Amino acid sequence: MAAKNENCQRFGKRVRRLRKELGLSQEQFADRVGIHRTYIGGIERGERNPTLSTIYRIAQGLKIEASRLLG
């Protein structure tokens, strides 16, 4: 398996923290944003490098601006 990208890990940790703050499971969140649960899990573990479109979908699901996920 390839080494995890530090930026992807940081992004994934933010997504996980914000999702949990909303009290959503990965499955509930995945349903909300229309992304498969296993893909959300991969993002949260820093194993996936999501596209810009996916980042915006995640931000909408978290009810925040996409810039909060990247900063």
All heavy atoms as TSV, in Angstrom:
chain	resi	resn	atom	element	x	y	z
A	1	MET	N	N	0.845	-1.178	0.000
A	1	MET	CA	C	0.000	0.000	0.000
A	1	MET	C	C	0.891	1.242	0.000
A	1	MET	O	O	1.907	1.295	0.677
A	1	MET	CB	C	-0.912	-0.006	1.233
A	1	MET	CG	C	-1.805	1.219	1.298
A	1	MET	SD	S	-2.724	1.334	2.828
A	1	MET	CE	C	-4.172	0.443	2.351
A	2	ALA	N	N	0.477	2.268	-0.740
A	2	ALA	CA	C	1.239	3.509	-0.828
A	2	ALA	C	C	1.177	4.256	0.505
A	2	ALA	O	O	0.219	4.130	1.267
A	2	ALA	CB	C	0.679	4.383	-1.940
A	3	ALA	N	N	2.225	5.041	0.765
A	3	ALA	CA	C	2.255	5.852	1.974
A	3	ALA	C	C	1.148	6.896	1.915
A	3	ALA	O	O	0.822	7.408	0.847
A	3	ALA	CB	C	3.615	6.534	2.109
A	4	LYS	N	N	0.556	7.197	3.048
A	4	LYS	CA	C	-0.523	8.170	3.107
A	4	LYS	C	C	0.040	9.577	2.983
A	4	LYS	O	O	1.048	9.908	3.593
A	4	LYS	CB	C	-1.287	8.034	4.422
A	4	LYS	CG	C	-2.020	6.724	4.556
A	4	LYS	CD	C	-2.746	6.652	5.874
A	4	LYS	CE	C	-3.344	5.289	6.085
A	4	LYS	NZ	N	-3.988	5.179	7.389
A	5	ASN	N	N	-0.627	10.382	2.200
A	5	ASN	CA	C	-0.263	11.773	2.013
A	5	ASN	C	C	-0.641	12.561	3.267
A	5	ASN	O	O	-1.774	12.449	3.747
A	5	ASN	CB	C	-0.991	12.305	0.773
A	5	ASN	CG	C	-0.711	13.746	0.482
A	5	ASN	OD1	O	-1.006	14.622	1.287
A	5	ASN	ND2	N	-0.147	13.986	-0.676
A	6	GLU	N	N	0.273	13.369	3.756
A	6	GLU	CA	C	0.031	14.141	4.978
A	6	GLU	C	C	-1.172	15.071	4.831
A	6	GLU	O	O	-1.965	15.221	5.754
A	6	GLU	CB	C	1.283	14.952	5.317
A	6	GLU	CG	C	1.199	15.702	6.619
A	6	GLU	CD	C	2.494	16.425	6.917
A	6	GLU	OE1	O	3.566	15.812	6.801
A	6	GLU	OE2	O	2.403	17.615	7.266
A	7	ASN	N	N	-1.335	15.690	3.669
A	7	ASN	CA	C	-2.478	16.578	3.446
A	7	ASN	C	C	-3.787	15.797	3.469
A	7	ASN	O	O	-4.789	16.276	4.004
A	7	ASN	CB	C	-2.344	17.322	2.112
A	7	ASN	CG	C	-1.202	18.310	2.136
A	7	ASN	OD1	O	-0.935	18.946	3.142
A	7	ASN	ND2	N	-0.521	18.429	1.018
A	8	CYS	N	N	-3.784	14.611	2.890
A	8	CYS	CA	C	-4.991	13.774	2.890
A	8	CYS	C	C	-5.331	13.331	4.307
A	8	CYS	O	O	-6.510	13.277	4.677
A	8	CYS	CB	C	-4.806	12.562	1.981
A	8	CYS	SG	S	-4.723	12.976	0.225
A	9	GLN	N	N	-4.325	13.024	5.093
A	9	GLN	CA	C	-4.565	12.626	6.481
A	9	GLN	C	C	-5.162	13.778	7.280
A	9	GLN	O	O	-6.116	13.588	8.036
A	9	GLN	CB	C	-3.274	12.159	7.144
A	9	GLN	CG	C	-2.813	10.808	6.655
A	9	GLN	CD	C	-1.558	10.348	7.362
A	9	GLN	OE1	O	-0.635	11.129	7.585
A	9	GLN	NE2	N	-1.529	9.087	7.707
A	10	ARG	N	N	-4.622	14.974	7.102
A	10	ARG	CA	C	-5.123	16.155	7.817
A	10	ARG	C	C	-6.573	16.444	7.406
A	10	ARG	O	O	-7.428	16.712	8.248
A	10	ARG	CB	C	-4.208	17.341	7.518
A	10	ARG	CG	C	-4.256	18.425	8.518
A	10	ARG	CD	C	-3.214	19.512	8.328
A	10	ARG	NE	N	-2.653	19.591	6.993
A	10	ARG	CZ	C	-1.365	19.421	6.704
A	10	ARG	NH1	N	-0.496	19.188	7.642
A	10	ARG	NH2	N	-0.927	19.510	5.468
A	11	PHE	N	N	-6.841	16.368	6.106
A	11	PHE	CA	C	-8.187	16.584	5.599
A	11	PHE	C	C	-9.159	15.558	6.185
A	11	PHE	O	O	-10.234	15.903	6.663
A	11	PHE	CB	C	-8.180	16.501	4.064
A	11	PHE	CG	C	-9.528	16.641	3.441
A	11	PHE	CD1	C	-10.067	17.890	3.216
A	11	PHE	CD2	C	-10.257	15.521	3.076
A	11	PHE	CE1	C	-11.322	18.033	2.635
A	11	PHE	CE2	C	-11.510	15.645	2.499
A	11	PHE	CZ	C	-12.039	16.904	2.279
A	12	GLY	N	N	-8.756	14.290	6.157
A	12	GLY	CA	C	-9.600	13.222	6.666
A	12	GLY	C	C	-9.920	13.367	8.140
A	12	GLY	O	O	-11.052	13.102	8.570
A	13	LYS	N	N	-8.939	13.787	8.919
A	13	LYS	CA	C	-9.173	13.995	10.355
A	13	LYS	C	C	-10.193	15.099	10.581
A	13	LYS	O	O	-11.045	15.000	11.470
A	13	LYS	CB	C	-7.863	14.332	11.066
A	13	LYS	CG	C	-6.962	13.140	11.252
A	13	LYS	CD	C	-5.668	13.525	11.954
A	13	LYS	CE	C	-4.740	12.337	12.040
A	13	LYS	NZ	N	-3.471	12.686	12.699
A	14	ARG	N	N	-10.126	16.159	9.770
A	14	ARG	CA	C	-11.111	17.239	9.891
A	14	ARG	C	C	-12.509	16.734	9.564
A	14	ARG	O	O	-13.475	17.049	10.256
A	14	ARG	CB	C	-10.759	18.396	8.950
A	14	ARG	CG	C	-9.682	19.284	9.464
A	14	ARG	CD	C	-9.585	20.557	8.625
A	14	ARG	NE	N	-8.389	21.276	9.013
A	14	ARG	CZ	C	-7.284	21.343	8.293
A	14	ARG	NH1	N	-7.210	20.755	7.121
A	14	ARG	NH2	N	-6.245	22.012	8.727
A	15	VAL	N	N	-12.613	15.984	8.470
A	15	VAL	CA	C	-13.916	15.449	8.069
A	15	VAL	C	C	-14.481	14.583	9.188
A	15	VAL	O	O	-15.644	14.738	9.579
A	15	VAL	CB	C	-13.814	14.649	6.749
A	15	VAL	CG1	C	-15.111	13.903	6.458
A	15	VAL	CG2	C	-13.440	15.562	5.593
A	16	ARG	N	N	-13.675	13.676	9.719
A	16	ARG	CA	C	-14.146	12.788	10.794
A	16	ARG	C	C	-14.603	13.577	12.016
A	16	ARG	O	O	-15.670	13.325	12.578
A	16	ARG	CB	C	-13.057	11.802	11.192
A	16	ARG	CG	C	-13.492	10.895	12.352
A	16	ARG	CD	C	-12.472	9.840	12.648
A	16	ARG	NE	N	-12.631	8.812	11.632
A	16	ARG	CZ	C	-11.663	8.028	11.201
A	16	ARG	NH1	N	-10.446	8.135	11.682
A	16	ARG	NH2	N	-11.894	7.116	10.282
A	17	ARG	N	N	-13.795	14.560	12.433
A	17	ARG	CA	C	-14.136	15.349	13.619
A	17	ARG	C	C	-15.454	16.091	13.419
A	17	ARG	O	O	-16.348	16.044	14.272
A	17	ARG	CB	C	-13.016	16.340	13.943
A	17	ARG	CG	C	-13.309	17.218	15.161
A	17	ARG	CD	C	-12.168	18.157	15.507
A	17	ARG	NE	N	-11.653	18.909	14.384
A	17	ARG	CZ	C	-12.218	20.025	13.886
A	17	ARG	NH1	N	-13.312	20.508	14.437
A	17	ARG	NH2	N	-11.667	20.666	12.881
A	18	LEU	N	N	-15.609	16.733	12.270
A	18	LEU	CA	C	-16.825	17.499	11.999
A	18	LEU	C	C	-18.044	16.589	11.844
A	18	LEU	O	O	-19.145	16.929	12.302
A	18	LEU	CB	C	-16.622	18.366	10.759
A	18	LEU	CG	C	-15.604	19.495	10.940
A	18	LEU	CD1	C	-15.198	20.079	9.589
A	18	LEU	CD2	C	-16.137	20.566	11.864
A	19	ARG	N	N	-17.867	15.433	11.216
A	19	ARG	CA	C	-18.964	14.471	11.078
A	19	ARG	C	C	-19.437	14.007	12.448
A	19	ARG	O	O	-20.642	13.957	12.737
A	19	ARG	CB	C	-18.515	13.270	10.240
A	19	ARG	CG	C	-19.537	12.141	10.215
A	19	ARG	CD	C	-19.045	10.944	9.454
A	19	ARG	NE	N	-17.849	10.310	9.958
A	19	ARG	CZ	C	-17.782	9.499	11.023
A	19	ARG	NH1	N	-18.854	9.243	11.733
A	19	ARG	NH2	N	-16.634	8.947	11.376
A	20	LYS	N	N	-18.485	13.691	13.317
A	20	LYS	CA	C	-18.837	13.222	14.666
A	20	LYS	C	C	-19.504	14.322	15.478
A	20	LYS	O	O	-20.400	14.047	16.275
A	20	LYS	CB	C	-17.593	12.695	15.380
A	20	LYS	CG	C	-17.158	11.340	14.847
A	20	LYS	CD	C	-15.997	10.790	15.649
A	20	LYS	CE	C	-15.674	9.380	15.198
A	20	LYS	NZ	N	-14.679	8.751	16.076
A	21	GLU	N	N	-19.079	15.575	15.271
A	21	GLU	CA	C	-19.710	16.695	15.962
A	21	GLU	C	C	-21.191	16.803	15.594
A	21	GLU	O	O	-22.003	17.248	16.405
A	21	GLU	CB	C	-18.994	18.013	15.653
A	21	GLU	CG	C	-17.672	18.158	16.359
A	21	GLU	CD	C	-16.923	19.436	15.994
A	21	GLU	OE1	O	-17.490	20.317	15.298
A	21	GLU	OE2	O	-15.748	19.553	16.387
A	22	LEU	N	N	-21.532	16.397	14.372
A	22	LEU	CA	C	-22.929	16.386	13.936
A	22	LEU	C	C	-23.669	15.133	14.405
A	22	LEU	O	O	-24.872	15.007	14.201
A	22	LEU	CB	C	-23.013	16.478	12.411
A	22	LEU	CG	C	-22.588	17.803	11.793
A	22	LEU	CD1	C	-22.605	17.700	10.278
A	22	LEU	CD2	C	-23.482	18.935	12.275
A	23	GLY	N	N	-22.938	14.203	15.026
A	23	GLY	CA	C	-23.548	12.989	15.540
A	23	GLY	C	C	-23.925	11.992	14.458
A	23	GLY	O	O	-24.846	11.209	14.643
A	24	LEU	N	N	-23.203	12.027	13.339
A	24	LEU	CA	C	-23.507	11.145	12.212
A	24	LEU	C	C	-22.520	9.989	12.124
A	24	LEU	O	O	-21.312	10.191	12.292
A	24	LEU	CB	C	-23.449	11.924	10.896
A	24	LEU	CG	C	-24.439	13.068	10.720
A	24	LEU	CD1	C	-24.105	13.874	9.479
A	24	LEU	CD2	C	-25.851	12.527	10.648
A	25	SER	N	N	-23.033	8.809	11.832
A	25	SER	CA	C	-22.163	7.675	11.533
A	25	SER	C	C	-21.622	7.873	10.120
A	25	SER	O	O	-22.132	8.701	9.345
A	25	SER	CB	C	-22.953	6.369	11.597
A	25	SER	OG	O	-23.888	6.312	10.527
A	26	GLN	N	N	-20.612	7.097	9.760
A	26	GLN	CA	C	-20.099	7.164	8.393
A	26	GLN	C	C	-21.204	6.825	7.397
A	26	GLN	O	O	-21.317	7.467	6.349
A	26	GLN	CB	C	-18.922	6.203	8.198
A	26	GLN	CG	C	-17.613	6.728	8.683
A	26	GLN	CD	C	-16.458	5.798	8.361
A	26	GLN	OE1	O	-16.637	4.684	7.890
A	26	GLN	NE2	N	-15.251	6.266	8.628
A	27	GLU	N	N	-22.011	5.844	7.722
A	27	GLU	CA	C	-23.079	5.434	6.817
A	27	GLU	C	C	-24.122	6.536	6.645
A	27	GLU	O	O	-24.562	6.830	5.522
A	27	GLU	CB	C	-23.743	4.155	7.313
A	27	GLU	CG	C	-24.725	3.578	6.336
A	27	GLU	CD	C	-25.174	2.167	6.701
A	27	GLU	OE1	O	-24.775	1.650	7.759
A	27	GLU	OE2	O	-25.925	1.606	5.900
A	28	GLN	N	N	-24.522	7.165	7.747
A	28	GLN	CA	C	-25.485	8.260	7.668
A	28	GLN	C	C	-24.923	9.415	6.845
A	28	GLN	O	O	-25.621	10.006	6.018
A	28	GLN	CB	C	-25.845	8.762	9.071
A	28	GLN	CG	C	-26.647	7.790	9.885
A	28	GLN	CD	C	-26.729	8.210	11.342
A	28	GLN	OE1	O	-25.766	8.713	11.921
A	28	GLN	NE2	N	-27.898	7.997	11.937
A	29	PHE	N	N	-23.671	9.734	7.097
A	29	PHE	CA	C	-23.035	10.833	6.371
A	29	PHE	C	C	-22.901	10.499	4.889
A	29	PHE	O	O	-23.181	11.339	4.030
A	29	PHE	CB	C	-21.666	11.158	6.986
A	29	PHE	CG	C	-21.012	12.332	6.340
A	29	PHE	CD1	C	-21.575	13.598	6.421
A	29	PHE	CD2	C	-19.829	12.179	5.640
A	29	PHE	CE1	C	-20.972	14.683	5.802
A	29	PHE	CE2	C	-19.224	13.260	5.032
A	29	PHE	CZ	C	-19.799	14.519	5.115
A	30	ALA	N	N	-22.497	9.280	4.591
A	30	ALA	CA	C	-22.357	8.853	3.199
A	30	ALA	C	C	-23.690	8.977	2.469
A	30	ALA	O	O	-23.740	9.454	1.325
A	30	ALA	CB	C	-21.838	7.421	3.138
A	31	ASP	N	N	-24.769	8.578	3.106
A	31	ASP	CA	C	-26.101	8.710	2.510
A	31	ASP	C	C	-26.445	10.178	2.275
A	31	ASP	O	O	-27.022	10.535	1.251
A	31	ASP	CB	C	-27.167	8.068	3.392
A	31	ASP	CG	C	-27.122	6.547	3.376
A	31	ASP	OD1	O	-26.501	5.970	2.458
A	31	ASP	OD2	O	-27.711	5.942	4.301
A	32	ARG	N	N	-26.088	11.017	3.225
A	32	ARG	CA	C	-26.388	12.454	3.134
A	32	ARG	C	C	-25.691	13.095	1.936
A	32	ARG	O	O	-26.274	13.939	1.263
A	32	ARG	CB	C	-25.952	13.152	4.431
A	32	ARG	CG	C	-26.166	14.655	4.413
A	32	ARG	CD	C	-25.605	15.319	5.638
A	32	ARG	NE	N	-26.555	15.213	6.738
A	32	ARG	CZ	C	-26.551	16.005	7.792
A	32	ARG	NH1	N	-25.642	16.953	7.913
A	32	ARG	NH2	N	-27.441	15.852	8.739
A	33	VAL	N	N	-24.445	12.704	1.680
A	33	VAL	CA	C	-23.676	13.354	0.608
A	33	VAL	C	C	-23.654	12.556	-0.691
A	33	VAL	O	O	-23.126	13.026	-1.693
A	33	VAL	CB	C	-22.230	13.690	1.063
A	33	VAL	CG1	C	-22.247	14.670	2.206
A	33	VAL	CG2	C	-21.450	12.443	1.429
A	34	GLY	N	N	-24.204	11.348	-0.678
A	34	GLY	CA	C	-24.257	10.547	-1.890
A	34	GLY	C	C	-22.920	9.974	-2.315
A	34	GLY	O	O	-22.630	9.853	-3.499
A	35	ILE	N	N	-22.114	9.618	-1.321
A	35	ILE	CA	C	-20.801	9.007	-1.551
A	35	ILE	C	C	-20.780	7.685	-0.789
A	35	ILE	O	O	-21.270	7.615	0.345
A	35	ILE	CB	C	-19.658	9.923	-1.062
A	35	ILE	CG1	C	-19.693	11.262	-1.806
A	35	ILE	CG2	C	-18.303	9.249	-1.213
A	35	ILE	CD1	C	-18.751	12.304	-1.233
A	36	HIS	N	N	-20.227	6.651	-1.374
A	36	HIS	CA	C	-20.224	5.335	-0.725
A	36	HIS	C	C	-19.503	5.386	0.620
A	36	HIS	O	O	-18.486	6.067	0.775
A	36	HIS	CB	C	-19.555	4.304	-1.644
A	36	HIS	CG	C	-19.872	2.899	-1.252
A	36	HIS	ND1	N	-19.174	2.237	-0.266
A	36	HIS	CD2	C	-20.826	2.053	-1.695
A	36	HIS	CE1	C	-19.675	1.028	-0.127
A	36	HIS	NE2	N	-20.680	0.885	-0.983
A	37	ARG	N	N	-20.028	4.645	1.586
A	37	ARG	CA	C	-19.473	4.626	2.947
A	37	ARG	C	C	-18.002	4.240	2.970
A	37	ARG	O	O	-17.218	4.815	3.723
A	37	ARG	CB	C	-20.289	3.675	3.835
A	37	ARG	CG	C	-19.771	3.599	5.273
A	37	ARG	CD	C	-20.347	2.419	6.027
A	37	ARG	NE	N	-20.166	1.154	5.373
A	37	ARG	CZ	C	-19.022	0.453	5.352
A	37	ARG	NH1	N	-17.958	0.905	5.951
A	37	ARG	NH2	N	-18.955	-0.704	4.727
A	38	THR	N	N	-17.612	3.267	2.171
A	38	THR	CA	C	-16.212	2.848	2.201
A	38	THR	C	C	-15.290	3.937	1.653
A	38	THR	O	O	-14.149	4.051	2.091
A	38	THR	CB	C	-15.984	1.529	1.428
A	38	THR	OG1	O	-16.399	1.698	0.075
A	38	THR	CG2	C	-16.743	0.389	2.081
A	39	TYR	N	N	-15.803	4.738	0.724
A	39	TYR	CA	C	-15.005	5.851	0.195
A	39	TYR	C	C	-14.844	6.930	1.271
A	39	TYR	O	O	-13.759	7.477	1.450
A	39	TYR	CB	C	-15.645	6.427	-1.067
A	39	TYR	CG	C	-14.729	7.368	-1.802
A	39	TYR	CD1	C	-13.695	6.892	-2.595
A	39	TYR	CD2	C	-14.882	8.739	-1.686
A	39	TYR	CE1	C	-12.833	7.754	-3.252
A	39	TYR	CE2	C	-14.040	9.610	-2.343
A	39	TYR	CZ	C	-13.019	9.111	-3.129
A	39	TYR	OH	O	-12.172	9.978	-3.777
A	40	ILE	N	N	-15.924	7.216	2.013
A	40	ILE	CA	C	-15.849	8.170	3.128
A	40	ILE	C	C	-14.822	7.676	4.148
A	40	ILE	O	O	-13.992	8.444	4.641
A	40	ILE	CB	C	-17.223	8.369	3.804
A	40	ILE	CG1	C	-18.206	9.068	2.857
A	40	ILE	CG2	C	-17.102	9.145	5.116
A	40	ILE	CD1	C	-17.869	10.502	2.514
A	41	GLY	N	N	-14.863	6.389	4.458
A	41	GLY	CA	C	-13.881	5.820	5.398
A	41	GLY	C	C	-12.463	5.995	4.900
A	41	GLY	O	O	-11.558	6.332	5.673
A	42	GLY	N	N	-12.238	5.785	3.614
A	42	GLY	CA	C	-10.915	5.972	3.028
A	42	GLY	C	C	-10.452	7.415	3.105
A	42	GLY	O	O	-9.279	7.694	3.372
A	43	ILE	N	N	-11.378	8.336	2.916
A	43	ILE	CA	C	-11.041	9.761	3.050
A	43	ILE	C	C	-10.650	10.055	4.488
A	43	ILE	O	O	-9.622	10.696	4.742
A	43	ILE	CB	C	-12.235	10.639	2.608
A	43	ILE	CG1	C	-12.415	10.564	1.093
A	43	ILE	CG2	C	-12.031	12.089	3.060
A	43	ILE	CD1	C	-13.689	11.222	0.588
A	44	GLU	N	N	-11.450	9.591	5.426
A	44	GLU	CA	C	-11.184	9.873	6.837
A	44	GLU	C	C	-9.872	9.255	7.310
A	44	GLU	O	O	-9.233	9.790	8.211
A	44	GLU	CB	C	-12.343	9.403	7.702
A	44	GLU	CG	C	-13.592	10.250	7.514
A	44	GLU	CD	C	-14.709	9.886	8.467
A	44	GLU	OE1	O	-14.567	8.910	9.251
A	44	GLU	OE2	O	-15.753	10.573	8.435
A	45	ARG	N	N	-9.461	8.163	6.731
A	45	ARG	CA	C	-8.180	7.534	7.096
A	45	ARG	C	C	-7.001	8.130	6.333
A	45	ARG	O	O	-5.861	7.756	6.568
A	45	ARG	CB	C	-8.248	6.027	6.839
A	45	ARG	CG	C	-9.155	5.277	7.792
A	45	ARG	CD	C	-9.053	3.772	7.613
A	45	ARG	NE	N	-9.362	3.341	6.256
A	45	ARG	CZ	C	-10.579	3.092	5.783
A	45	ARG	NH1	N	-11.628	3.246	6.571
A	45	ARG	NH2	N	-10.756	2.687	4.540
A	46	GLY	N	N	-7.271	9.048	5.418
A	46	GLY	CA	C	-6.201	9.675	4.639
A	46	GLY	C	C	-5.709	8.793	3.511
A	46	GLY	O	O	-4.637	9.039	2.959
A	47	GLU	N	N	-6.481	7.795	3.128
A	47	GLU	CA	C	-6.086	6.875	2.062
A	47	GLU	C	C	-6.567	7.334	0.690
A	47	GLU	O	O	-6.124	6.811	-0.319
A	47	GLU	CB	C	-6.654	5.482	2.349
A	47	GLU	CG	C	-6.117	4.875	3.613
A	47	GLU	CD	C	-6.837	3.615	4.038
A	47	GLU	OE1	O	-7.891	3.272	3.448
A	47	GLU	OE2	O	-6.358	2.972	4.987
A	48	ARG	N	N	-7.493	8.268	0.671
A	48	ARG	CA	C	-8.072	8.773	-0.575
A	48	ARG	C	C	-7.733	10.250	-0.738
A	48	ARG	O	O	-7.638	10.989	0.232
A	48	ARG	CB	C	-9.593	8.625	-0.568
A	48	ARG	CG	C	-10.077	7.223	-0.408
A	48	ARG	CD	C	-9.975	6.504	-1.702
A	48	ARG	NE	N	-10.554	5.173	-1.596
A	48	ARG	CZ	C	-10.775	4.408	-2.627
A	48	ARG	NH1	N	-10.496	4.823	-3.834
A	48	ARG	NH2	N	-11.275	3.215	-2.457
A	49	ASN	N	N	-7.607	10.647	-1.981
A	49	ASN	CA	C	-7.355	12.044	-2.327
A	49	ASN	C	C	-8.578	12.514	-3.114
A	49	ASN	O	O	-8.631	12.357	-4.329
A	49	ASN	CB	C	-6.077	12.138	-3.159
A	49	ASN	CG	C	-5.636	13.554	-3.390
A	49	ASN	OD1	O	-6.258	14.494	-2.936
A	49	ASN	ND2	N	-4.548	13.698	-4.122
A	50	PRO	N	N	-9.582	13.065	-2.417
A	50	PRO	CA	C	-10.848	13.382	-3.073
A	50	PRO	C	C	-10.717	14.526	-4.078
A	50	PRO	O	O	-9.873	15.410	-3.935
A	50	PRO	CB	C	-11.763	13.784	-1.910
A	50	PRO	CG	C	-10.847	14.224	-0.835
A	50	PRO	CD	C	-9.593	13.410	-0.996
A	51	THR	N	N	-11.591	14.486	-5.087
A	51	THR	CA	C	-11.633	15.552	-6.080
A	51	THR	C	C	-12.246	16.802	-5.459
A	51	THR	O	O	-12.883	16.749	-4.392
A	51	THR	CB	C	-12.485	15.151	-7.293
A	51	THR	OG1	O	-13.842	14.983	-6.848
A	51	THR	CG2	C	-11.971	13.879	-7.949
A	52	LEU	N	N	-12.104	17.900	-6.160
A	52	LEU	CA	C	-12.684	19.157	-5.699
A	52	LEU	C	C	-14.208	19.034	-5.582
A	52	LEU	O	O	-14.805	19.524	-4.619
A	52	LEU	CB	C	-12.304	20.288	-6.654
A	52	LEU	CG	C	-12.710	21.696	-6.262
A	52	LEU	CD1	C	-12.158	22.061	-4.887
A	52	LEU	CD2	C	-12.208	22.678	-7.309
A	53	SER	N	N	-14.827	18.363	-6.531
A	53	SER	CA	C	-16.283	18.164	-6.478
A	53	SER	C	C	-16.686	17.389	-5.225
A	53	SER	O	O	-17.683	17.722	-4.571
A	53	SER	CB	C	-16.764	17.398	-7.713
A	53	SER	OG	O	-16.529	18.147	-8.869
A	54	THR	N	N	-15.913	16.378	-4.884
A	54	THR	CA	C	-16.195	15.590	-3.686
A	54	THR	C	C	-16.004	16.426	-2.432
A	54	THR	O	O	-16.798	16.334	-1.488
A	54	THR	CB	C	-15.303	14.335	-3.649
A	54	THR	OG1	O	-15.574	13.552	-4.814
A	54	THR	CG2	C	-15.556	13.499	-2.408
A	55	ILE	N	N	-14.989	17.255	-2.402
A	55	ILE	CA	C	-14.749	18.129	-1.248
A	55	ILE	C	C	-15.943	19.054	-1.036
A	55	ILE	O	O	-16.405	19.236	0.096
A	55	ILE	CB	C	-13.442	18.927	-1.425
A	55	ILE	CG1	C	-12.248	17.973	-1.331
A	55	ILE	CG2	C	-13.331	20.047	-0.388
A	55	ILE	CD1	C	-10.922	18.585	-1.754
A	56	TYR	N	N	-16.482	19.604	-2.121
A	56	TYR	CA	C	-17.646	20.476	-1.997
A	56	TYR	C	C	-18.874	19.709	-1.513
A	56	TYR	O	O	-19.646	20.216	-0.693
A	56	TYR	CB	C	-17.948	21.189	-3.316
A	56	TYR	CG	C	-17.163	22.474	-3.461
A	56	TYR	CD1	C	-15.946	22.492	-4.122
A	56	TYR	CD2	C	-17.631	23.661	-2.916
A	56	TYR	CE1	C	-15.216	23.666	-4.245
A	56	TYR	CE2	C	-16.909	24.849	-3.028
A	56	TYR	CZ	C	-15.705	24.837	-3.693
A	56	TYR	OH	O	-14.993	26.000	-3.799
A	57	ARG	N	N	-19.066	18.481	-1.969
A	57	ARG	CA	C	-20.192	17.662	-1.499
A	57	ARG	C	C	-20.057	17.365	-0.013
A	57	ARG	O	O	-21.035	17.415	0.743
A	57	ARG	CB	C	-20.272	16.366	-2.291
A	57	ARG	CG	C	-20.772	16.599	-3.709
A	57	ARG	CD	C	-20.600	15.418	-4.592
A	57	ARG	NE	N	-21.417	14.277	-4.179
A	57	ARG	CZ	C	-21.343	13.088	-4.769
A	57	ARG	NH1	N	-20.522	12.879	-5.776
A	57	ARG	NH2	N	-22.096	12.102	-4.349
A	58	ILE	N	N	-18.839	17.056	0.421
A	58	ILE	CA	C	-18.590	16.789	1.837
A	58	ILE	C	C	-18.879	18.037	2.657
A	58	ILE	O	O	-19.539	17.972	3.701
A	58	ILE	CB	C	-17.140	16.289	2.052
A	58	ILE	CG1	C	-17.001	14.872	1.488
A	58	ILE	CG2	C	-16.752	16.351	3.525
A	58	ILE	CD1	C	-15.571	14.376	1.418
A	59	ALA	N	N	-18.391	19.183	2.198
A	59	ALA	CA	C	-18.621	20.437	2.914
A	59	ALA	C	C	-20.115	20.738	3.039
A	59	ALA	O	O	-20.589	21.129	4.116
A	59	ALA	CB	C	-17.897	21.587	2.221
A	60	GLN	N	N	-20.858	20.533	1.965
A	60	GLN	CA	C	-22.307	20.756	2.020
A	60	GLN	C	C	-22.958	19.824	3.041
A	60	GLN	O	O	-23.833	20.242	3.794
A	60	GLN	CB	C	-22.932	20.545	0.648
A	60	GLN	CG	C	-22.648	21.670	-0.317
A	60	GLN	CD	C	-23.251	21.412	-1.690
A	60	GLN	OE1	O	-23.413	20.269	-2.109
A	60	GLN	NE2	N	-23.568	22.483	-2.391
A	61	GLY	N	N	-22.511	18.578	3.063
A	61	GLY	CA	C	-23.050	17.622	4.022
A	61	GLY	C	C	-22.739	17.981	5.461
A	61	GLY	O	O	-23.497	17.655	6.377
A	62	LEU	N	N	-21.624	18.669	5.653
A	62	LEU	CA	C	-21.222	19.100	6.989
A	62	LEU	C	C	-21.769	20.487	7.333
A	62	LEU	O	O	-21.558	20.987	8.433
A	62	LEU	CB	C	-19.687	19.117	7.100
A	62	LEU	CG	C	-19.001	17.760	7.001
A	62	LEU	CD1	C	-17.494	17.934	6.874
A	62	LEU	CD2	C	-19.343	16.893	8.203
A	63	LYS	N	N	-22.420	21.122	6.333
A	63	LYS	CA	C	-23.005	22.457	6.486
A	63	LYS	C	C	-21.951	23.512	6.815
A	63	LYS	O	O	-22.135	24.343	7.712
A	63	LYS	CB	C	-24.128	22.445	7.525
A	63	LYS	CG	C	-25.229	21.487	7.146
A	63	LYS	CD	C	-26.322	21.454	8.168
A	63	LYS	CE	C	-27.224	20.342	7.838
A	63	LYS	NZ	N	-28.457	20.281	7.641
A	64	ILE	N	N	-20.834	23.428	6.089
A	64	ILE	CA	C	-19.746	24.384	6.256
A	64	ILE	C	C	-19.227	24.796	4.886
A	64	ILE	O	O	-19.553	24.181	3.872
A	64	ILE	CB	C	-18.577	23.806	7.094
A	64	ILE	CG1	C	-17.967	22.585	6.372
A	64	ILE	CG2	C	-19.014	23.459	8.507
A	64	ILE	CD1	C	-16.672	22.106	6.975
A	65	GLU	N	N	-18.401	25.818	4.850
A	65	GLU	CA	C	-17.710	26.220	3.625
A	65	GLU	C	C	-16.571	25.243	3.375
A	65	GLU	O	O	-15.904	24.775	4.306
A	65	GLU	CB	C	-17.145	27.636	3.777
A	65	GLU	CG	C	-18.206	28.711	3.919
A	65	GLU	CD	C	-19.029	28.881	2.653
A	65	GLU	OE1	O	-18.460	28.783	1.545
A	65	GLU	OE2	O	-20.245	29.134	2.780
A	66	ALA	N	N	-16.338	24.935	2.115
A	66	ALA	CA	C	-15.268	23.989	1.752
A	66	ALA	C	C	-13.910	24.460	2.273
A	66	ALA	O	O	-13.073	23.644	2.626
A	66	ALA	CB	C	-15.231	23.800	0.245
A	67	SER	N	N	-13.706	25.759	2.342
A	67	SER	CA	C	-12.426	26.291	2.804
A	67	SER	C	C	-12.087	25.858	4.227
A	67	SER	O	O	-10.907	25.709	4.574
A	67	SER	CB	C	-12.404	27.814	2.707
A	67	SER	OG	O	-13.422	28.371	3.524
A	68	ARG	N	N	-13.096	25.592	5.044
A	68	ARG	CA	C	-12.840	25.110	6.416
A	68	ARG	C	C	-12.206	23.750	6.432
A	68	ARG	O	O	-11.494	23.384	7.378
A	68	ARG	CB	C	-14.127	25.062	7.241
A	68	ARG	CG	C	-14.538	26.425	7.730
A	68	ARG	CD	C	-15.501	26.403	8.870
A	68	ARG	NE	N	-15.113	25.553	9.984
A	68	ARG	CZ	C	-15.997	25.003	10.818
A	68	ARG	NH1	N	-17.293	25.179	10.653
A	68	ARG	NH2	N	-15.578	24.254	11.821
A	69	LEU	N	N	-12.443	22.964	5.400
A	69	LEU	CA	C	-11.856	21.628	5.328
A	69	LEU	C	C	-10.398	21.675	4.867
A	69	LEU	O	O	-9.635	20.774	5.140
A	69	LEU	CB	C	-12.651	20.738	4.362
A	69	LEU	CG	C	-14.070	20.390	4.812
A	69	LEU	CD1	C	-14.807	19.694	3.688
A	69	LEU	CD2	C	-14.021	19.512	6.043
A	70	LEU	N	N	-10.047	22.735	4.156
A	70	LEU	CA	C	-8.723	22.808	3.560
A	70	LEU	C	C	-7.734	23.617	4.382
A	70	LEU	O	O	-6.541	23.524	4.165
A	70	LEU	CB	C	-8.831	23.405	2.154
A	70	LEU	CG	C	-9.727	22.626	1.207
A	70	LEU	CD1	C	-9.893	23.381	-0.089
A	70	LEU	CD2	C	-9.180	21.238	0.959
A	71	GLY	N	N	-8.224	24.430	5.285
A	71	GLY	CA	C	-7.336	25.314	6.040
A	71	GLY	C	C	-6.776	24.640	7.192
A	71	GLY	O	O	-5.876	24.600	7.820
